[in-house]
Amino acid sequence: MITFGSYFQLKKTNTIMVDSFEKVPVRIFNDLKQGSAFIAAEIAATIRQKQAEGKPCVLGLATGSSPKTVYAELVRMHRNEGLSFKNVVTFNLDEYYPIDNDALQSYNRYMKEQLFDHVDIDTANIYIPNGEWPKEDIKKYCADYEAKIEALGGVDVQILGIGNNGHIGFNEPGSSRFSRTRLITLENSTRIANSFEFANISQVPRLAVTMGIDTIMKAKKVYLMAWGPMKAPVLQKAVEGDVTEQIPASLLQQHLDTVFVVDEAAAAELTRFKSPWLTGDTEWTPKMVKKAVVSLALKTGKPVLGLTNSDYNDSGLGDLLVEKGDAYEINLQVFYMLRDTITGWPGGKPNAVIPAHPERSIPYPKRSLIFSPHPDDDIISMGGTFMRLHDQGHEVHVAYQTSGNIAVTDEFVTRFLDFAVGFEEISGIDASKSKGIEADARQFLATKKPSDSDTETIRAIKGLIRRCEAKATCRYVGISDDNIHFQNLPFYETGRVEKKPMSEEDVVITMELLRKLKPHQVFCAGDLADPHGTHKVCLDIVFESLRRIKADGDSWVEDCWVWLYKGAWQEWNIEEIEMAIPMSPDQMMKKRFGIFIHQSQKDMVPFQGSDSREFWQRAEDRNGQTARLYAQLGLTQYAGMEAFVRWHY
């Protein structure tokens, strides 16, 4: 069960250093908004303290997705609480090289848009490595950068993110503990991870200028932030592993005043969450028992029913035996819990009374509403379930939350414009207007720079391409055009990877659809690993809409169940799954063909992120792995499984 505001029904804490496994102070917050507010408050307190002392406040600033909410909170404090930046001097960690300062991906531009243009900082006090520096002079500029920091007495507060490979700034694995500001070659994994900011991997710079690890370690106070499940594995290594230059963030264990500030999703791999029974007394709830036994079975490579008392004792689970009895009884309890998540009836089995079934049998048929953040998430993430719901007689609706227009290549635009002109010509329709649009588009695209946003017309054409593919998918499944809803939520329509925050208009549009349909089931993407953040915003919009509708007293919402699926990047952990929909080889193939309908998303896709596999490959690998894990635990072997977790509000 997932409750609002929390993706983990585990022990939560804001305290620091709760167990010996963690070698650096860690503060865990429910979400990035709360964590960011904490960091912003700490920065503001330092600024005000320095103001009272009549001294400059030197801040070391980071870029990327992690600090955006911190900067938004600082801007709010400036506007609403009078926080002044007149005594602030800033030094940024890094910058791509080479890159124009006004390029969309430039950190110079990023800092202006996120912070500097919205506060009263003196521009003479802003220092950012420059992607336009002549290469032959970079060593001199880097030495000058270091000298400026030292002349001001060093950095008072340094904020950091953490890369998936453990880098801080652009200090890649292997960077010396004593490194200083310099030009560095980016690892391919870093370029791939950051490729979502660029149209494709070839446009990501191979070099960067970065502040060194020694420079960072000299800061008086360091806050490292990590948000979301993608950062969980490397965070665990940095916090609980050995100090090593291969995980640069782990070197912060040696800093005298560092705090890691993370959300629950990023903290998931820490021992206090992943294996809390190793850190002290444990409350053995059914969910915790399931988590422990599944972990033990996967660790030993045994099916659940094959675990012995010795397995429990050897893995630190002796307390569970003391409290719950013999391994045989515990094994049976967990086996039944796993078995009862598997169903071929995602809408509930009609005319049947199955108390442990994930879904209700009544009402039948149900109105099922699938929220799809992009125009293909429905078929990619839950295509088998989508088809089953329709085939089993339920009234299925799909709401495509965004246009998905940035994920269409320019080549597709010219291809479809060429088709439109040709169609009009063979149909005897005057094609002069279409030809004019095509000529304008070709001219723009021929001179388009990586920093240019598409014209409104080109964005509209890209959105149309994706709408047509979405409609074709729904027809393939069998649902009518009346059950297809294109929301085109405003937060997405920036023409850039960078999106606007959730707005009131987004929520109103979603509430109107929910109230119109009054669904018995809602499916939405609970995938926070989406590198662009679109899934997270779409999920927040649905959550906020349902909360408001419930607060308004709408009676239908009391009987509306919400199921969360994961997107193209990750799957639920096996112990979290509450409904698993099995698929046969034929059903897997039918789902693949449904994904193939989205031709604009095959082969090379703009802003694809760090995973080079096509979406159908990601889906099949993920579904197949879930099925294999169930089989490994002693359940029936299926070709694939789609997994869901229920959200309670």
Stockholm file with secondary structure:
# STOCKHOLM 1.0

chainA/1-649         MITFGSYFQLKKTNTIMVDSFEKVPVRIFNDLKQGSAFIAAEIAATIRQKQAEGKPCVLGLATGSSPKTVYAELVRMHRNEGLSFKNVVTFNLDEYYPIDNDALQSYNRYMKEQLFDHVDIDTANIYIPNGEWPKEDIKKYCADYEAKIEALGGVDVQILGIGNNGHIGFNEPGSSRFSRTRLITLENSTRIANSFEFANISQVPRLAVTMGIDTIMKAKKVYLMAWGPMKAPVLQKAVEGDVTEQIPASLLQQHLDTVFVVDEAAAAELTRFKSPWLTGDTEWTPKMVKKAVVSLALKTGKPVLGLTNSDYNDSGLGDLLVEKGDAYEINLQVFYMLRDTITGWPGGKPNAVIPAHPERSIPYPKRSLIFSPHPDDDIISMGGTFMRLHDQGHEVHVAYQTSGNIAVTDEFVTRFLDFAVGFEEISGIDASKSKGIEADARQFLATKKPSDSDTETIRAIKGLIRRCEAKATCRYVGISDDNIHFQNLPFYETGRVEKKPMSEEDVVITMELLRKLKPHQVFCAGDLADPHGTHKVCLDIVFESLRRIKADGDSWVEDCWVWLYKGAWQEWNIEEIEMAIPMSPDQMMKKRFGIFIHQSQKDMVPFQGSDSREFWQRAEDRNGQTARLYAQLGLTQYAGMEAFVRWHY
#=GR chainA/1-649 SS CEETTCSCCSCCCCCSCCSTTCSSCEEEESSHHHHHHHHHHHHHHHHHHHHHHTCCEEEEECCSSTTHHHHHHHHHHHHHHCCCCTTEEEEESEEEESCCTTSTTCHHHHHHHHTGGGSCCCGGGEECCCTTSCGGGHHHHHHHHHHHHHHTTSCSEEEECCCTTSCBTTBCTTCCTTCCSEEEECCHHHHHHTGGGSSSGGGSCSEEEECCHHHHHTSSEEEEEECSGGGHHHHHHHHHSCCCTTSGGGGGGGCSSEEEEEETTTTTTSHHHHSGGGSSCCCCCHHHHHHHHHHHHHHHTCCGGGCCHHHHHHTTCHHHHHHHCCHHHHHHHHHHHHHTTBCSCTTCCTTCCCTTCSSCSCSSSCEEEEEESSTTHHHHHHHHHHHHHHHTTCEEEEEECSCCGGGSCHHHHHHHHHHHHHHHHHTTCCCHHHHHHHHHHHHHHHTCCTTCCCCHHHHHHHHHHHHHHHHHHHHHHTCCGGGEEECCCGGGTTSSSSCCCCCHHHHHHHHHHHHHHCCSEEEEECCTTCTTSHHHHHHHHHHHHHHHHHHTTCGGGGGCEEEEECCSSCCCCTTTCSEEEEECHHHHHHHHHHHHTCGGGSSSCTTCCSCCSCHHHHHHHHHHHHHHHHHHTTSCCCSEEEEEEEEEC
#=GC SS_cons         CEETTCSCCSCCCCCSCCSTTCSSCEEEESSHHHHHHHHHHHHHHHHHHHHHHTCCEEEEECCSSTTHHHHHHHHHHHHHHCCCCTTEEEEESEEEESCCTTSTTCHHHHHHHHTGGGSCCCGGGEECCCTTSCGGGHHHHHHHHHHHHHHTTSCSEEEECCCTTSCBTTBCTTCCTTCCSEEEECCHHHHHHTGGGSSSGGGSCSEEEECCHHHHHTSSEEEEEECSGGGHHHHHHHHHSCCCTTSGGGGGGGCSSEEEEEETTTTTTSHHHHSGGGSSCCCCCHHHHHHHHHHHHHHHTCCGGGCCHHHHHHTTCHHHHHHHCCHHHHHHHHHHHHHTTBCSCTTCCTTCCCTTCSSCSCSSSCEEEEEESSTTHHHHHHHHHHHHHHHTTCEEEEEECSCCGGGSCHHHHHHHHHHHHHHHHHTTCCCHHHHHHHHHHHHHHHTCCTTCCCCHHHHHHHHHHHHHHHHHHHHHHTCCGGGEEECCCGGGTTSSSSCCCCCHHHHHHHHHHHHHHCCSEEEEECCTTCTTSHHHHHHHHHHHHHHHHHHTTCGGGGGCEEEEECCSSCCCCTTTCSEEEEECHHHHHHHHHHHHTCGGGSSSCTTCCSCCSCHHHHHHHHHHHHHHHHHHTTSCCCSEEEEEEEEEC
//
